[in-house]
Amino acid sequence: MLAASCCDRRMCVCPGPRRIAIPVRSSRLPLLSDAMPAPAHLFPLIRNCEISRICSTVCYCHHKHLCCLSSHFAHSHFRYAPQKKFAALCRPKENFNHFIHVRDYASTPQRFYLTPPQVNSILKANEYSFKVPEFDGKNVSSVLGFDSNQLPANAPIEDRRSAATCLQTRGMLLGVFDGHAGCACAQAVSERLFYYIAVSLLPHETLLEIENAVESGRALLPILQWHKHPNDYFSKEASKLYFNSLRTYWQELIDLNSGETTDVKEALINAFKRLDNDISLEAQVGDPNSFLNYLVLRVAFSGATACVAHVDGVNLHIANTGDSRAMLGVQEEDGSWSAVNLSYDHNAQNEHEVERVKMEHPKSEEKSLVKQDRLLGLLMPFRAFGDVKFKWSIELQKRVVESGPDQLNDNEYTKFIPPNYHTPPYLTAEPEVIHHKLRPQDKFLVLATDGLWETMHRQDVARIVGEYLTGVHHQQPIAVGGYKVTLGQMHGLLTERRARISSVFEDQNAATHLIRHAVGNNEFGTVDHERLSKMLSLPEELARMYRDDITIIVVQFNSHVIGACQNEEL
């Protein structure tokens, strides 16, 4: 919940003779000034040291991932947390207070609200929907279709999403990818991981056929049918490099063929680990092309978490690395909705994950492995792609950085060594795989980056999506908590609830509908247009202080097909 302020002010940040005024009207949007310190509870939402971007007019930093330390940031949840010995890398240009001027205005503050059409335009800019085609008037897939959407907070957005149908095997792949220290690793994983999974699932005969086609120059069998939004970028420059690494992988699978049927869980684990290994190897080898050389290094030195679903008939597998989540929406007999977790966060809040990390390193490092709820005191997720700063030896890191391009060599982040770095690797991309057999009451699956889960409880997500998909609303008593609510305010809440029900179908996309609630919900659990407008109109420099990138995929299941499959098994 955002802190309240009793005064209307404007903050002027003056990088020189020119002054830029940022109007702040909302009593819920606190001002950052020497007169009123920033509330500490805002900063758990800040990652990647975005504060260096926000204060770029008053503070010079050698690299965006290293920022000045402040008492306000002592417990912040950066993906990478700066250490005291790196604080010297940041030199304030002048006294910060010199640039902050707070004045009271006697005149009525101007309102900068977005209209409902403007709000909808922002929310719907990245939405995408796919409906599984029917055959002879019937849908024979356990998946009816899916909706997806993204709402950026970072500029550019560091989240990615992917969805594809496996053409040579049964099944559909869907995934969300949360990048940190930039978007390079998340981008590469979103392009490449599904190919590695699909190849891992192919029978030996199909792999041989594909390899023979490559050798003879014939057209390849298509492996995936991608379902992409026009904004979902694919790197054409790196396609040849990526293909060569993938080909090496399937050649090894051909050589290692045991004749046994491929296990989906094993295939998912092998694909995750192999892609991460290839990301590391490509960065070590480099490339004669200077652009590609810098690209593979950016991918390796940044990081990404991944949460991927493979749906094949009634078999649902979730492979998770990091802190994005998968949640199943279940409709109970009375029509209410419940949520079932299908993934576990890999961070300091997971006791089993902390124990796993400790078991992999000497007893002498036990106290330094996890500090301030971060791996080595720096990294929040305990599993991730890339992040070679936590995987390579010190000697390898120095060799690659020193022999790399000037852009990399000038980057202070790539040159620092994490503290207490003795027995790498400290980080793995190996996923935790959970299998679930779908039932008729399992209506939908939500895959989302932690930007959603930081703002909404899974039970609320299940209810909102379930009611959206069915159009049936189970009214809950209005909870006002400790708030003093007048009769007029209660009337307004009831009127707003009635309007929300009548306008539920203004969203044609379940993921968009969920984002609307995640960003615009007020303390009473209803979408407040004024709040939604304020949050969406925040400038790039401030948006990241209030929320993270949000990426959501909502998969709707076909209960009739799932029920028929269950009957056949009986």
C-alpha positions in Angstrom: 0.0 0.0 0.0 1.3 3.4 -0.8 2.1 5.9 1.9 -0.1 8.9 2.5 1.0 12.5 2.5 -1.1 15.4 3.8 0.2 18.1 1.5 0.1 18.8 -2.2 3.6 19.8 -3.5 5.7 19.7 -6.6 9.2 18.5 -6.7 11.7 20.3 -9.1 14.8 18.4 -10.0 17.3 20.9 -11.5 20.2 19.3 -13.4 21.4 22.8 -14.5 19.8 26.1 -15.4 16.7 24.2 -16.7 14.1 23.0 -14.1 11.8 20.2 -14.6 8.7 20.2 -12.5 7.0 16.9 -11.7 3.4 17.5 -10.6 2.3 15.3 -7.8 -1.3 15.6 -6.8 -2.1 12.2 -5.3 -2.0 12.0 -1.6 -0.8 8.4 -2.0 2.3 9.2 -4.1 5.0 10.3 -1.7 7.6 13.0 -2.6 11.3 12.3 -2.4 12.9 15.2 -0.8 15.1 16.3 2.1 12.0 17.5 3.9 10.3 14.1 3.8 12.5 11.0 3.5 11.3 8.3 1.2 9.3 5.7 3.0 11.4 2.5 3.4 8.6 0.2 2.4 8.6 1.6 -1.2 12.0 0.2 -1.9 11.4 -3.5 -1.7 10.0 -3.1 -5.2 13.2 -1.6 -6.6 15.6 -3.9 -8.4 18.7 -3.6 -10.5 19.6 -0.4 -8.7 17.1 1.6 -10.7 17.6 4.4 -8.2 20.8 5.3 -10.1 18.5 6.0 -13.1 16.1 8.0 -11.0 18.8 10.1 -9.5 20.9 10.3 -12.7 20.6 14.1 -12.8 22.3 14.4 -9.4 24.6 11.4 -9.1 27.2 10.0 -11.4 27.6 6.2 -11.5 30.2 4.2 -13.3 27.6 1.6 -14.0 23.8 1.4 -13.6 24.0 -1.7 -11.4 26.1 0.0 -8.7 24.5 2.9 -6.8 25.1 5.1 -3.9 24.2 3.5 -0.5 21.6 5.1 1.6 19.9 4.2 4.9 16.7 4.0 3.0 18.0 1.2 0.8 19.4 -1.0 3.7 16.7 -3.6 3.3 15.7 -3.1 -0.3 15.1 -6.0 -2.7 17.4 -5.2 -5.6 18.1 -8.2 -7.8 21.7 -7.1 -7.3 22.4 -5.3 -4.0 25.4 -3.0 -3.9 28.0 -3.6 -1.2 29.7 -0.9 0.8 33.1 -1.4 -0.8 31.5 -0.6 -4.2 29.9 2.6 -3.0 33.1 4.5 -3.7 32.4 4.0 -7.4 29.6 6.5 -7.2 30.5 10.2 -6.8 27.8 12.8 -6.2 28.2 15.7 -8.6 27.3 18.2 -5.9 25.2 18.4 -2.8 21.9 16.6 -3.5 20.0 19.2 -1.5 21.2 21.8 -4.0 19.0 20.3 -6.6 15.9 19.6 -4.6 13.4 22.5 -4.2 10.0 22.0 -2.6 7.5 24.8 -2.7 3.9 25.1 -1.6 1.5 26.3 -4.2 -1.5 28.4 -3.2 -3.3 27.6 -6.4 -5.3 24.5 -6.9 -3.1 21.6 -8.2 -3.7 20.6 -11.8 -5.1 17.1 -12.4 -3.3 14.9 -14.8 -5.7 11.9 -15.0 -5.8 9.6 -18.0 -9.2 9.1 -19.5 -10.7 5.5 -19.6 -9.9 5.2 -23.3 -6.3 6.3 -22.6 -6.0 3.8 -19.8 -7.4 1.0 -22.0 -5.0 1.9 -24.7 -2.0 1.5 -22.4 -3.3 -1.7 -20.8 -4.1 -3.3 -24.2 -0.9 -2.3 -26.1 0.8 -5.7 -25.6 -2.1 -8.1 -25.2 -2.3 -11.2 -27.3 -4.8 -14.1 -27.6 -4.7 -17.5 -29.2 -7.6 -19.9 -29.7 -6.7 -23.5 -30.5 -8.3 -24.4 -33.8 -11.1 -26.9 -34.0 -11.3 -29.9 -36.3 -14.7 -31.0 -37.7 -16.3 -28.6 -35.4 -14.7 -30.1 -32.3 -11.8 -29.0 -30.1 -9.7 -32.1 -29.4 -7.0 -30.3 -27.4 -7.0 -30.0 -23.6 -6.2 -26.4 -24.1 -8.9 -24.1 -25.4 -6.5 -21.2 -25.8 -4.6 -18.5 -23.9 -4.4 -14.8 -23.3 -1.2 -13.0 -22.5 -0.2 -9.4 -21.8 2.7 -7.3 -20.4 2.9 -4.0 -18.6 6.3 -2.4 -18.5 7.8 -0.6 -15.5 11.4 -0.7 -16.6 12.5 1.1 -19.7 13.0 -1.0 -21.7 10.9 -3.8 -20.2 13.0 -6.7 -18.8 10.3 -9.4 -18.9 9.7 -11.6 -21.9 7.1 -14.2 -22.8 6.8 -17.1 -25.2 4.2 -19.5 -26.5 4.4 -22.2 -29.1 2.8 -25.5 -30.3 5.1 -28.5 -30.6 4.6 -29.7 -34.2 6.6 -33.0 -34.1 5.2 -34.0 -30.7 2.0 -33.5 -28.9 1.8 -30.5 -26.5 2.0 -26.8 -26.1 4.8 -24.7 -24.5 4.2 -21.5 -22.6 6.6 -19.5 -20.5 7.4 -16.2 -18.8 10.9 -14.9 -18.3 12.0 -12.2 -15.8 15.3 -10.5 -16.6 17.6 -8.7 -14.3 20.7 -6.6 -14.9 19.2 -5.8 -18.3 16.9 -7.7 -20.7 19.6 -9.5 -22.8 19.4 -12.9 -21.0 15.6 -12.9 -20.8 15.4 -12.1 -24.5 17.8 -15.0 -25.5 16.1 -17.5 -23.2 12.7 -16.6 -24.6 13.9 -17.2 -28.1 15.9 -20.4 -27.5 14.6 -22.4 -24.6 11.5 -23.9 -26.4 13.7 -25.2 -29.2 15.9 -27.0 -26.7 12.8 -28.5 -25.0 11.2 -29.6 -28.3 14.5 -31.2 -29.4 14.8 -33.0 -26.1 11.3 -34.5 -26.6 11.8 -35.6 -30.2 12.2 -39.4 -30.9 15.5 -40.6 -32.2 14.2 -41.2 -35.8 13.0 -37.6 -36.0 16.3 -36.2 -34.8 18.1 -38.3 -37.5 15.7 -37.0 -40.2 16.4 -33.4 -39.1 20.2 -33.9 -39.1 20.1 -35.6 -42.5 18.1 -32.7 -43.9 20.7 -30.2 -42.6 23.6 -32.2 -44.1 22.0 -32.5 -47.5 20.7 -28.9 -47.6 17.1 -29.9 -47.7 14.3 -28.0 -45.9 14.0 -28.8 -42.2 10.9 -30.2 -40.6 9.3 -27.3 -38.6 9.6 -28.0 -34.9 7.6 -25.2 -33.4 4.6 -23.0 -34.4 5.2 -19.7 -32.5 2.3 -17.7 -31.2 3.8 -14.2 -31.0 2.7 -10.6 -30.5 4.2 -8.2 -33.0 6.2 -6.7 -30.2 7.8 -10.0 -29.3 11.3 -9.5 -30.8 13.5 -12.3 -32.2 17.2 -11.7 -32.9 17.9 -12.3 -36.6 21.6 -11.4 -36.1 22.2 -14.2 -33.7 20.0 -16.8 -35.4 23.0 -18.7 -37.1 24.9 -18.8 -33.8 21.9 -20.1 -31.9 21.1 -22.7 -34.6 24.7 -24.0 -34.5 24.5 -24.5 -30.7 21.1 -26.2 -31.0 22.4 -28.5 -33.7 25.4 -29.6 -31.6 22.9 -30.4 -28.9 20.7 -32.7 -31.1 23.8 -34.4 -32.5 24.8 -35.3 -29.0 21.2 -36.6 -28.3 21.5 -38.8 -31.4 24.9 -40.2 -30.2 23.5 -40.8 -26.7 20.3 -42.5 -27.9 19.3 -45.3 -25.5 16.2 -46.3 -27.3 14.0 -45.5 -24.3 11.0 -43.2 -24.4 11.8 -39.6 -23.5 10.6 -38.6 -20.0 9.1 -35.1 -20.1 10.5 -34.2 -16.7 14.0 -35.3 -17.7 13.7 -33.5 -21.1 12.8 -30.2 -19.4 15.7 -30.4 -16.9 18.2 -31.3 -19.6 16.9 -28.5 -21.9 17.3 -25.8 -19.2 20.7 -26.9 -18.1 22.0 -27.3 -21.7 20.8 -23.8 -22.8 22.5 -22.2 -19.8 25.7 -24.2 -20.5 25.6 -22.9 -24.2 25.1 -19.3 -23.0 28.2 -19.7 -20.9 30.2 -21.4 -23.6 29.3 -18.9 -26.3 30.5 -16.0 -24.0 33.8 -17.8 -23.3 34.5 -18.6 -27.0 33.4 -15.2 -28.3 32.7 -14.3 -31.9 34.7 -12.6 -34.7 31.7 -10.4 -35.3 32.1 -7.6 -32.8 28.3 -7.1 -32.5 27.7 -10.8 -31.7 30.6 -10.9 -29.4 29.2 -8.1 -27.3 25.7 -9.7 -27.5 26.7 -13.1 -26.1 28.6 -11.4 -23.3 25.7 -9.2 -22.4 23.5 -12.3 -22.3 25.9 -14.2 -20.1 26.5 -11.3 -17.6 22.9 -10.5 -17.2 20.4 -13.0 -15.9 16.8 -14.3 -16.2 14.4 -16.5 -14.3 12.0 -18.8 -16.2 8.7 -20.5 -15.5 7.6 -22.8 -18.3 4.5 -25.0 -18.8 4.3 -28.0 -21.1 0.7 -29.2 -21.6 0.1 -32.5 -23.3 -3.4 -34.0 -23.0 -4.1 -34.2 -19.2 -0.4 -34.0 -18.3 0.8 -30.6 -17.2 4.4 -30.1 -16.3 5.8 -26.9 -14.8 9.5 -26.2 -14.9 10.5 -23.3 -12.8 13.9 -21.6 -12.2 13.7 -18.5 -10.0 10.8 -16.6 -8.6 8.2 -16.4 -11.3 5.1 -18.6 -10.5 2.6 -21.0 -11.9 -0.9 -21.2 -10.3 -3.8 -23.5 -11.2 -7.4 -22.1 -11.0 -9.8 -24.7 -9.6 -13.6 -24.4 -9.5 -15.1 -26.0 -6.5 -18.5 -27.8 -6.4 -20.2 -24.7 -4.9 -18.9 -22.6 -7.8 -16.2 -20.8 -5.8 -12.6 -20.6 -6.9 -9.4 -21.8 -5.2 -5.7 -21.6 -6.2 -3.2 -24.4 -6.3 0.5 -23.6 -6.4 2.4 -25.4 -9.1 5.8 -23.9 -8.4 8.0 -22.7 -5.6 10.1 -19.6 -5.4 13.8 -20.1 -5.4 14.9 -17.5 -2.9 15.8 -17.0 0.7 12.1 -17.4 1.7 12.3 -21.0 0.7 14.0 -23.0 3.5 14.6 -26.0 1.3 16.3 -23.8 -1.3 18.6 -22.3 1.4 19.5 -25.7 2.6 20.3 -26.9 -0.9 22.7 -24.0 -1.4 24.4 -24.7 1.9 24.8 -28.4 1.1 26.6 -27.6 -2.1 29.4 -25.6 -0.4 31.8 -26.1 2.4 30.8 -25.6 6.0 33.2 -22.7 6.3 31.0 -20.6 3.9 27.7 -21.3 5.6 27.4 -17.8 7.1 28.4 -15.9 4.0 26.3 -17.9 1.4 23.0 -16.1 2.3 23.2 -12.6 3.7 20.3 -10.1 4.0 18.1 -12.7 2.1 20.4 -12.7 -0.9 22.8 -15.1 -2.5 26.3 -13.9 -1.3 24.5 -10.8 -0.2 23.8 -9.7 -3.8 21.4 -11.8 -5.8 17.7 -12.4 -4.9 16.9 -15.5 -7.0 18.9 -18.6 -6.1 18.4 -20.1 -9.6 18.7 -18.3 -12.9 20.0 -18.4 -16.4 23.2 -16.4 -17.2 24.6 -14.5 -14.2 28.1 -15.9 -14.9 29.4 -13.6 -12.1 28.0 -16.3 -9.8 29.1 -19.3 -11.9 32.5 -18.7 -13.4 35.8 -18.9 -11.6 37.6 -15.6 -10.8 40.3 -16.4 -13.3 37.8 -17.1 -16.1 35.9 -13.9 -15.4 39.0 -11.8 -15.5 40.2 -13.4 -18.8 36.9 -12.9 -20.6 36.5 -9.3 -19.4 40.1 -8.3 -20.2 39.9 -9.9 -23.7 36.3 -8.7 -24.4 35.2 -5.5 -26.2 35.9 -2.1 -24.7 32.2 -1.7 -23.7 32.6 -4.7 -21.5 36.0 -3.8 -20.2 34.8 -0.3 -19.2 31.9 -1.8 -17.3 32.6 -1.7 -13.6 29.9 -4.3 -12.8 31.6 -7.0 -14.9 34.9 -6.4 -13.2 33.9 -6.6 -9.5 34.0 -10.0 -7.8 31.2 -11.0 -5.4 32.4 -11.0 -1.8 33.3 -14.4 -0.2 33.6 -15.9 -3.6 35.5 -19.2 -3.0 33.8 -22.2 -4.5 31.8 -21.4 -7.6 29.3 -22.1 -9.1 26.9 -20.6 -6.5 24.0 -20.4 -9.0 22.2 -23.0 -11.2 19.6 -22.9 -13.9 18.4 -26.4 -13.2 14.6 -26.2 -12.9 12.3 -27.7 -10.3 9.7 -29.7 -12.2 6.2 -30.4 -10.9 3.8 -32.8 -12.7 0.0 -32.4 -12.4 -2.7 -34.5 -13.9 -5.5 -32.2 -15.1 -9.0 -32.8 -13.8 -12.3 -31.3 -15.1 -12.4 -28.9 -12.2 -9.0 -27.4 -13.3 -10.2 -24.5 -15.4 -7.1 -22.4 -16.0 -3.4 -21.9 -15.4 -1.7 -18.5 -14.7 2.0 -18.1 -15.4 3.3 -14.7 -14.2 6.5 -12.9 -13.3 6.8 -11.7 -9.7 5.5 -8.3 -10.7 2.0 -9.7 -10.3 2.6 -11.8 -7.2 4.1 -8.8 -5.3 0.8 -7.0 -5.7 -1.8 -9.8 -5.5 -2.5 -12.9 -3.5 -2.9 -16.1 -5.5 -6.5 -16.6 -4.1 -7.5 -13.2 -5.4 -5.9 -14.0 -8.8 -7.9 -17.3 -8.9 -11.2 -15.5 -8.1 -10.7 -12.6 -10.5 -9.7 -14.8 -13.4 -12.4 -17.4 -12.7 -15.1 -14.8 -12.5 -13.9 -13.2 -15.7 -13.9 -16.5 -17.6 -17.3 -17.6 -16.4 -19.0 -14.3 -16.0 -20.3 -15.4 -12.6 -19.5 -13.2 -9.6 -19.6 -14.4 -6.1 -20.1 -11.3 -4.0 -17.9 -11.0 -0.9 -18.8 -8.8 2.0 -17.2 -5.4 1.7 -14.2 -5.4 4.1 -13.3 -2.0 5.3 -10.8 -3.1 8.0 -9.9 -0.3 10.4 -11.2 2.4 8.0 -13.9 4.8 9.1 -16.5 4.6 6.3 -19.4 7.0 6.2 -22.8 6.0 4.7 -22.0 8.1 1.7 -18.7 6.3 1.2 -20.4 2.9 1.6 -23.0 3.9 -1.0 -20.1 4.8 -3.4 -18.5 1.4 -2.8 -21.7 -0.4 -3.6 -22.3 1.7 -6.7 -18.7 1.1 -7.8 -19.1 -2.7 -7.3 -22.3 -2.7 -9.4 -20.5 -0.7 -12.2 -17.6 -3.1 -12.0 -19.9 -6.1 -12.6 -21.6 -4.5 -15.5 -18.3 -3.5 -17.1 -16.4 -6.7 -16.6 -16.5 -7.5 -20.3 -14.7 -4.3 -21.3 -11.6 -6.4 -21.3 -11.4 -9.0 -24.1 -8.3 -10.6 -22.6 -8.0 -12.3 -19.2 -4.4 -11.2 -18.7 -5.4 -7.6 -19.3 -8.2 -7.9 -16.8 -5.8 -9.2 -14.2 -3.3 -6.5 -14.8 -6.1 -3.9 -14.4 -6.8 -5.3 -11.0 -3.1 -5.7 -10.0 -2.3 -2.0 -10.8 -5.7 -0.3 -10.0 -7.1 -2.2 -6.9 -7.7 0.0 -3.9 -7.8 -0.9 -0.2 -11.3 -2.2 -0.7 -10.4 -4.7 -3.4 -12.1 -2.8 -6.3 -10.5 -1.2 -9.3 -10.1 2.6 -8.7 -9.9 4.4 -12.0 -8.2 7.4 -10.3 -5.5 5.2 -8.8 -5.1 3.2 -12.1 -4.7 6.5 -14.0 -2.0 7.8 -11.6 0.0 4.6 -11.7 -0.1 4.4 -15.5 0.8 8.0 -15.9 4.0 7.9 -13.7 7.1 8.8 -15.7 9.6 6.0 -16.5 12.0 7.2 -13.8 9.3 6.8 -11.1 7.2 3.9 -12.3 9.8 1.3 -11.2 9.7 2.6 -7.6 6.0 1.5 -7.3 5.9 -1.8 -9.2 7.9 -4.2 -11.3 7.3 -5.3 -14.9 4.2 -7.5 -15.1 3.9 -10.4 -17.6 1.0 -12.8 -17.5 -0.2 -15.8 -19.5 -3.7 -17.2 -18.7 -4.3 -20.7 -20.2 -7.9 -21.9 -20.4 -8.4 -25.7 -20.3 -11.1 -27.7 -22.0 -13.0 -29.6 -19.3 -14.9 -31.8 -21.8 -11.7 -33.1 -23.4 -10.0 -33.6 -20.0 -13.0 -35.5 -18.6 -13.1 -37.7 -21.7 -9.5 -38.5 -21.3 -10.1 -39.5 -17.7 -12.9 -41.8 -18.7 -10.8 -43.5 -21.3 -8.1 -44.2 -18.7 -10.7 -45.8 -16.4 
